[in-house]
């Protein structure tokens, strides 16, 4: 499907000509102009949701998806300073859970996940979860570690920095980036939704991932819409008729017209917020948190599952909200495991796997499993070497993609040789990514409805890679 029709293409070319004087800034500016033009094109009639689960701090991928055949595991253990029982940070082979990929990643190689990821192992076995191996930010392919160290090929700026690499994963530029690729998808598909405010939704506060050129991200709490303080009869004014009157007066004051531009904008934002909160509250009342299809059950105290529950409820009421395409963001922190890694990561993996499994089962219960795709992302991977009680900042890492539309039961990309001094090792066992975030994003963007010719509007570096679709989506 080509999203930009002939009229929109004429507009795009007109903008391109106008931007021709911008020099080196032109390609990025052209992309942003193109997104605005694409939004006017023919929109899809079906429903799809993309859910980003961001692991703040940098998940240690080496103890997430692990070489399992005895030879590879022994090499992995040696590189990590030995097994946990011997003072290292390598997980014992006997406690791992094997995953068997459909496609071979090399003769005789076997793979496993940590014991706490048992729910993801089950989804993998059921072909509903896939592993994306060694993915990370790249501007263009880098052949080997020696090429990276020589600086002969452009590498992403400010590698190994939390804030910068979070921003690079989410917006393809270091800290200060303004437009995320989730927001770009929102810009492109906002016209498919009768109320664009419900296009990009975060259950984890403000995020650059959902920042668009035209759309505003809508932030929601785990219990539902958060009303502006004082605009409901039970806020500030107590309760009863007097409280209701007070709330109405406050709403009127904050939304009144003005000749001042700043006051006009403020009134517009307040009006939009109050209206959205009312719409969301009314819609979610039809699928309460106690609804058996979305009830948290054993995950009731899991903060990530709570975020994913509100996402599931919003997906359930997409028709009521007039949404055809939605991008969501949730997050889990604590992955900066410089110390106490074994205990800390085990707890985090338990939360992560429980929450993802909960969400997938909720989409099954709601009948939308094929329409909702969840994926993980993180600042970066971590070093293969141990710093004594943990690991340090890395680059490439392994991630999960889950959903009914995922070609599950397989490992995509190229799983590295887990050892020191390989061609993928840029120092201390930091992985040189073999697949880029642009490719990762483009694969899901194509499933979302973006045509191949428009992928650069979502992932600006995709033209530097020969493979645009990594193959893990149906």
C-alpha positions as CSV (number, residue, x, y, z in Angstrom):
1,X,0.0,0.0,0.0
2,X,1.4,3.4,-1.0
3,X,0.4,5.9,1.6
4,X,1.1,9.0,-0.3
5,X,-1.3,9.7,-3.2
6,X,-0.7,11.9,-6.2
7,X,-2.0,15.0,-4.6
8,X,0.1,14.4,-1.5
9,X,3.1,13.7,-3.6
10,X,2.7,17.1,-5.3
11,X,2.6,18.7,-1.9
12,X,5.7,16.7,-0.8
13,X,7.6,17.8,-3.9
14,X,6.6,21.4,-3.4
15,X,7.9,21.3,0.2
16,X,11.1,19.5,-1.0
17,X,11.8,22.4,-3.4
18,X,11.2,24.9,-0.7
19,X,13.7,23.1,1.6
20,X,16.3,22.8,-1.1
21,X,18.3,25.7,0.4
22,X,18.8,24.0,3.8
23,X,22.0,22.2,2.7
24,X,23.1,19.3,4.9
25,X,19.9,19.7,7.1
26,X,17.7,19.1,4.1
27,X,17.3,15.3,4.2
28,X,16.0,15.3,7.7
29,X,13.8,18.3,7.1
30,X,12.5,16.6,3.9
31,X,11.6,13.5,6.0
32,X,9.6,15.6,8.4
33,X,7.8,17.4,5.6
34,X,7.0,14.1,4.0
35,X,5.3,12.8,7.2
36,X,3.0,15.7,7.1
37,X,2.1,15.0,3.5
38,X,1.7,11.3,4.1
39,X,-0.9,12.0,6.7
40,X,-3.3,13.2,4.0
41,X,-3.1,10.0,2.1
42,X,-5.6,7.1,2.1
43,X,-5.8,5.6,5.5
44,X,-6.3,1.9,6.6
45,X,-9.7,0.6,7.7
46,X,-8.4,-2.1,10.0
47,X,-6.9,-1.7,13.5
48,X,-3.3,-2.2,14.6
49,X,-1.4,-1.3,17.8
50,X,2.3,-1.2,18.4
51,X,3.6,-1.3,22.0
52,X,7.1,-0.3,23.0
53,X,8.4,-1.8,26.3
54,X,11.5,0.2,27.2
55,X,13.9,-1.3,29.6
56,X,15.6,1.7,31.2
57,X,19.2,1.4,32.2
58,X,20.5,-1.1,29.6
59,X,19.4,-4.7,30.0
60,X,22.2,-7.3,30.2
61,X,21.4,-9.3,27.1
62,X,24.2,-11.7,27.8
63,X,22.2,-13.2,30.7
64,X,18.9,-12.9,28.8
65,X,19.4,-15.0,25.7
66,X,22.3,-17.3,26.3
67,X,24.4,-19.9,24.3
68,X,23.3,-23.3,25.5
69,X,25.4,-26.0,23.8
70,X,28.1,-27.1,26.2
71,X,31.0,-25.7,24.2
72,X,29.5,-22.2,23.6
73,X,28.2,-22.0,27.2
74,X,31.7,-22.8,28.5
75,X,33.2,-20.0,26.4
76,X,30.4,-17.6,27.6
77,X,31.1,-18.6,31.3
78,X,34.8,-18.0,31.0
79,X,34.2,-14.5,29.4
80,X,31.9,-13.6,32.3
81,X,34.4,-14.4,35.0
82,X,33.0,-17.9,35.7
83,X,29.7,-19.2,36.9
84,X,27.8,-17.3,39.7
85,X,28.7,-20.1,42.1
86,X,32.4,-19.4,41.4
87,X,32.2,-15.7,41.8
88,X,31.4,-14.8,38.2
89,X,28.2,-13.5,36.5
90,X,27.6,-16.4,34.1
91,X,24.3,-18.3,34.7
92,X,24.7,-22.0,35.3
93,X,23.6,-24.1,32.3
94,X,21.5,-26.4,34.4
95,X,19.2,-23.6,35.4
96,X,18.6,-22.3,31.8
97,X,15.5,-22.9,29.7
98,X,16.2,-23.9,26.1
99,X,14.6,-22.2,23.1
100,X,14.8,-24.0,19.8
101,X,14.8,-21.6,16.8
102,X,13.2,-22.7,13.6
103,X,16.1,-21.5,11.5
104,X,19.6,-22.6,12.4
105,X,22.0,-19.9,13.8
106,X,25.0,-22.1,13.1
107,X,25.8,-25.8,13.1
108,X,25.4,-27.4,16.5
109,X,24.5,-24.1,18.3
110,X,21.8,-24.1,21.0
111,X,20.2,-21.3,22.9
112,X,18.4,-20.7,26.1
113,X,16.8,-17.9,28.2
114,X,17.2,-17.3,31.9
115,X,14.8,-19.2,34.2
116,X,12.8,-16.1,35.1
117,X,11.8,-15.7,31.5
118,X,9.8,-19.0,31.5
119,X,6.6,-17.2,30.2
120,X,8.6,-15.9,27.2
121,X,10.1,-19.4,26.6
122,X,6.5,-20.7,26.4
123,X,5.4,-17.9,24.0
124,X,8.5,-18.7,21.9
125,X,7.6,-22.4,21.8
126,X,4.0,-21.4,20.8
127,X,5.4,-19.3,17.9
128,X,4.1,-16.1,19.4
129,X,7.5,-14.6,20.4
130,X,10.7,-14.1,18.5
131,X,14.2,-13.0,19.4
132,X,15.9,-10.2,17.5
133,X,19.6,-10.8,18.0
134,X,22.3,-8.2,18.3
135,X,20.3,-5.1,17.3
136,X,21.4,-1.6,18.1
137,X,21.9,2.0,16.7
138,X,23.8,2.2,13.5
139,X,24.0,5.0,10.9
140,X,25.4,2.6,8.2
141,X,26.7,-1.0,8.4
142,X,30.0,-1.4,10.1
143,X,31.8,-4.5,8.9
144,X,33.8,-5.4,12.0
145,X,35.3,-4.1,15.2
146,X,38.5,-3.0,13.6
147,X,36.6,-0.8,11.2
148,X,34.8,0.8,14.0
149,X,38.0,1.4,16.0
150,X,39.7,2.9,13.0
151,X,36.8,5.3,12.6
152,X,36.6,4.8,8.9
153,X,32.8,4.4,8.9
154,X,30.3,6.7,10.7
155,X,29.1,5.4,14.0
156,X,26.3,6.8,16.2
157,X,27.5,9.7,18.4
158,X,27.8,9.4,22.2
159,X,27.7,5.6,22.4
160,X,27.5,4.0,25.9
161,X,25.8,7.1,27.4
162,X,22.4,6.4,29.0
163,X,20.5,9.6,28.0
164,X,22.0,9.8,24.6
165,X,21.4,6.1,23.7
166,X,17.9,6.1,25.0
167,X,17.2,9.1,22.7
168,X,19.1,7.4,19.8
169,X,17.0,4.2,20.2
170,X,13.8,6.3,20.3
171,X,14.5,9.2,18.0
172,X,17.7,8.3,16.0
173,X,19.6,11.2,17.5
174,X,21.3,11.7,20.9
175,X,19.8,13.6,23.8
176,X,17.9,16.7,22.5
177,X,16.2,14.8,19.7
178,X,12.7,16.1,19.2
179,X,10.8,13.6,17.1
180,X,10.7,9.8,17.9
181,X,9.9,7.1,15.4
182,X,6.7,6.2,17.3
183,X,5.7,9.8,16.9
184,X,6.5,9.7,13.2
185,X,4.2,6.7,12.8
186,X,1.6,8.7,14.7
187,X,2.0,11.6,12.3
188,X,1.7,9.4,9.3
189,X,-1.5,7.6,10.5
190,X,-3.2,10.2,12.7
191,X,-5.7,10.9,9.9
192,X,-7.0,7.3,10.3
193,X,-8.2,8.2,13.8
194,X,-11.3,10.4,14.3
195,X,-9.6,11.9,17.4
196,X,-5.9,12.2,16.8
197,X,-5.2,12.7,20.5
198,X,-5.5,8.9,21.0
199,X,-2.9,8.1,18.4
200,X,0.2,8.1,20.6
201,X,-0.3,7.1,24.2
202,X,2.2,6.8,27.0
203,X,1.5,5.0,30.3
204,X,5.0,5.9,31.5
205,X,5.2,9.7,31.4
206,X,6.6,11.9,28.7
207,X,8.8,10.2,26.1
208,X,10.6,11.3,23.0
209,X,9.6,8.0,21.3
210,X,6.0,9.3,20.9
211,X,6.9,12.9,20.1
212,X,5.7,13.8,16.6
213,X,5.8,16.8,14.3
214,X,2.0,17.2,14.4
215,X,0.6,14.9,17.0
216,X,0.7,15.3,20.8
217,X,1.3,12.2,22.9
218,X,-1.4,11.5,25.4
219,X,-0.2,10.5,28.9
220,X,-2.4,8.3,31.0
221,X,-2.1,6.7,34.4
222,X,-2.5,3.0,35.1
223,X,-6.0,3.6,36.5
224,X,-7.1,5.7,33.6
225,X,-7.3,9.4,32.6
226,X,-5.8,11.9,35.0
227,X,-8.2,14.9,35.3
228,X,-6.9,18.4,35.6
229,X,-6.9,19.2,39.3
230,X,-10.0,21.2,40.3
231,X,-12.1,20.3,37.2
232,X,-14.0,17.5,38.8
233,X,-16.5,17.9,41.7
234,X,-14.4,15.8,44.0
235,X,-11.1,17.7,43.4
236,X,-10.2,20.7,45.5
237,X,-13.9,21.6,46.2
238,X,-14.9,18.6,48.2
239,X,-18.1,17.0,47.0
240,X,-21.8,17.9,46.4
241,X,-23.5,20.7,44.5
242,X,-21.2,23.4,45.7
243,X,-18.1,21.5,44.6
244,X,-19.7,20.8,41.2
245,X,-20.3,24.5,40.7
246,X,-16.8,25.3,41.7
247,X,-15.4,22.9,39.3
248,X,-17.5,24.3,36.5
249,X,-16.3,27.8,37.2
250,X,-12.7,26.7,37.1
251,X,-13.2,24.9,33.8
252,X,-14.8,28.0,32.4
253,X,-12.0,30.2,33.5
254,X,-9.3,28.0,32.2
255,X,-11.0,27.6,28.8
256,X,-12.2,31.2,28.1
257,X,-11.2,32.9,24.9
258,X,-8.5,35.5,24.8
259,X,-6.8,37.8,22.3
260,X,-3.4,36.8,23.7
261,X,-1.7,34.0,21.8
262,X,-0.2,32.3,24.9
263,X,-3.6,32.3,26.6
264,X,-5.3,31.0,23.5
265,X,-2.9,28.1,23.4
266,X,-3.3,27.4,27.1
267,X,-7.1,27.4,26.7
268,X,-6.8,25.0,23.7
269,X,-4.6,22.6,25.7
270,X,-6.9,22.6,28.7
271,X,-10.0,22.1,26.6
272,X,-8.4,19.2,24.7
273,X,-7.2,17.6,28.0
274,X,-10.6,17.9,29.7
275,X,-12.4,16.5,26.6
276,X,-10.0,13.6,26.2
277,X,-10.2,12.7,29.9
278,X,-14.0,12.6,29.7
279,X,-13.9,10.4,26.5
280,X,-11.3,8.0,27.9
281,X,-13.1,7.7,31.3
282,X,-16.4,6.9,29.5
283,X,-14.8,4.4,27.2
284,X,-12.8,2.6,29.8
285,X,-15.9,2.2,32.0
286,X,-17.1,-0.4,29.5
287,X,-13.9,-2.5,30.1
288,X,-13.1,-2.0,33.8
289,X,-9.8,-3.3,35.3
290,X,-11.9,-6.1,36.9
291,X,-13.1,-7.4,33.5
292,X,-12.0,-11.0,33.3
293,X,-10.4,-10.4,29.9
294,X,-7.9,-7.9,31.3
295,X,-7.8,-8.6,35.0
296,X,-4.2,-8.6,36.3
297,X,-4.6,-11.7,38.6
298,X,-1.2,-12.9,39.7
299,X,0.4,-9.7,38.2
300,X,-1.6,-7.3,40.3
301,X,1.6,-6.0,42.0
302,X,3.6,-5.9,38.8
303,X,4.1,-2.2,37.9
304,X,4.9,-3.0,34.2
305,X,1.8,-5.3,34.0
306,X,-0.3,-2.4,35.4
307,X,1.0,-0.2,32.6
308,X,0.2,-2.9,30.1
309,X,-3.3,-3.4,31.5
310,X,-4.3,0.2,30.7
311,X,-2.9,-0.3,27.3
312,X,-4.9,-3.5,26.9
313,X,-8.1,-1.7,28.1
314,X,-7.5,1.2,25.6
315,X,-7.0,-1.3,22.8
316,X,-10.3,-2.9,23.8
317,X,-12.1,0.4,23.4
318,X,-10.4,1.5,20.2
319,X,-13.6,1.6,18.3
320,X,-15.3,3.8,20.9
321,X,-12.2,6.2,20.7
322,X,-12.3,6.1,16.9
323,X,-8.8,4.7,16.6
324,X,-7.4,2.7,13.7
325,X,-3.7,3.0,14.4
326,X,-2.2,3.5,17.9
327,X,1.4,3.5,19.2
328,X,1.9,2.9,23.0
329,X,4.9,3.3,25.3
330,X,5.5,1.6,28.7
331,X,8.7,1.2,30.6
332,X,10.5,-0.7,33.4
333,X,13.6,0.7,35.2
334,X,16.4,-0.7,37.1
335,X,18.5,-2.3,34.4
336,X,21.7,-0.4,35.0
337,X,23.3,-3.4,36.7
338,X,26.8,-2.3,37.5
339,X,26.5,-4.2,40.7
340,X,24.2,-6.8,42.3
341,X,23.3,-7.9,38.7
342,X,22.3,-11.5,39.4
343,X,19.7,-10.7,42.0
344,X,18.5,-7.5,40.4
345,X,18.1,-8.8,36.9
346,X,16.4,-12.0,38.1
347,X,13.7,-9.8,39.7
348,X,13.4,-7.6,36.7
349,X,13.1,-10.5,34.3
350,X,10.4,-12.0,36.4
351,X,8.4,-8.7,36.2
352,X,9.2,-8.4,32.5
353,X,8.1,-11.9,31.5
354,X,5.1,-11.9,33.7
355,X,3.9,-8.6,32.3
356,X,4.5,-9.5,28.6
357,X,2.7,-12.8,29.0
358,X,-0.2,-11.1,30.8
359,X,-0.5,-8.6,27.9
360,X,-0.4,-11.2,25.2
361,X,-3.0,-13.3,27.0
362,X,-5.2,-10.2,27.4
363,X,-5.0,-9.5,23.6
364,X,-6.1,-13.1,23.0
365,X,-9.0,-12.7,25.4
366,X,-10.0,-9.5,23.6
367,X,-9.7,-11.1,20.2
368,X,-7.0,-8.7,19.0
369,X,-3.8,-10.8,19.3
370,X,-3.1,-10.5,15.6
371,X,-3.6,-6.7,15.8
372,X,-1.2,-5.9,18.7
373,X,2.5,-6.2,18.5
374,X,4.8,-5.7,21.5
375,X,8.5,-5.2,21.3
376,X,11.3,-4.5,23.8
377,X,14.0,-1.9,23.6
378,X,16.7,-0.6,25.9
379,X,19.5,2.0,26.2
380,X,22.0,-0.6,25.1
381,X,23.3,-4.0,25.8
382,X,26.1,-4.6,28.4
383,X,29.7,-5.8,28.4
384,X,30.3,-9.5,28.3
385,X,33.1,-9.0,30.8
386,X,32.3,-8.7,34.5
387,X,33.2,-5.7,36.6
388,X,33.1,-7.9,39.7
389,X,29.4,-7.8,40.6
390,X,27.8,-6.7,37.4
391,X,28.5,-5.4,33.9
392,X,29.1,-2.1,32.2
393,X,27.6,-0.1,29.3
394,X,27.6,-1.8,25.9
395,X,26.0,-1.4,22.4
396,X,24.2,-4.2,20.6
397,X,21.7,-6.4,22.4
398,X,19.0,-9.1,22.0
399,X,15.3,-8.2,22.2
400,X,11.9,-9.8,22.1
401,X,9.0,-9.2,19.7
402,X,5.6,-10.7,20.8
403,X,2.2,-11.0,19.2
404,X,-0.1,-13.0,17.0
405,X,1.3,-11.3,13.9
406,X,4.9,-12.2,14.8
407,X,6.7,-15.0,13.1
408,X,7.6,-16.5,16.4
409,X,9.7,-19.4,17.4
410,X,12.9,-18.1,15.8
411,X,15.9,-16.0,16.3
412,X,16.3,-13.2,13.7
413,X,19.5,-11.4,12.7
414,X,22.9,-12.9,13.4
415,X,23.5,-14.3,16.9
416,X,27.1,-13.5,17.8
417,X,29.8,-15.9,18.9
418,X,29.7,-15.1,22.7
419,X,33.4,-14.8,23.4
420,X,36.1,-12.1,23.8
421,X,38.1,-10.8,20.9
422,X,35.7,-11.7,18.1
423,X,35.0,-9.4,15.1
424,X,31.9,-8.2,16.9
425,X,33.8,-7.2,20.1
426,X,34.5,-3.5,20.1
427,X,35.9,-3.7,23.7
428,X,35.1,-5.6,26.9
429,X,32.7,-7.8,24.9
430,X,30.6,-4.9,23.8
431,X,28.7,-6.1,20.7
432,X,29.0,-4.3,17.4
433,X,25.3,-4.5,16.2
434,X,24.7,-6.6,13.1
435,X,21.1,-5.3,12.7
436,X,20.2,-1.6,13.2
437,X,17.4,0.0,15.1
438,X,16.3,1.5,11.7
439,X,15.8,-2.0,10.4
440,X,14.1,-3.1,13.6
441,X,11.7,-0.1,13.4
442,X,11.1,-0.5,9.6
443,X,10.1,-4.2,10.0
444,X,7.3,-3.2,12.4
445,X,6.5,-0.1,10.4
446,X,5.8,-2.2,7.3
447,X,3.4,-4.4,9.3
448,X,1.8,-1.2,10.6
449,X,1.1,-0.1,7.0
450,X,4.0,1.9,5.9
451,X,5.0,1.2,2.3
452,X,8.6,0.4,1.5
453,X,9.1,3.6,-0.4
454,X,8.1,5.6,2.7
455,X,10.2,3.8,5.3
456,X,12.8,6.6,5.4
457,X,10.1,8.9,6.8
458,X,10.1,6.7,9.9
459,X,13.7,5.4,10.0
460,X,16.0,8.0,8.5
461,X,19.0,5.8,8.0
462,X,17.2,2.8,6.4
463,X,18.5,3.8,3.0
464,X,22.0,2.8,4.1
465,X,21.0,-0.8,4.6
466,X,20.3,-3.4,1.9
467,X,17.8,-5.2,4.1
468,X,14.8,-3.2,5.2
469,X,12.6,-6.0,6.5
470,X,14.2,-8.3,9.1
471,X,11.5,-10.9,8.5
472,X,10.0,-11.4,12.0
473,X,6.5,-10.0,11.1
474,X,3.8,-11.9,9.1
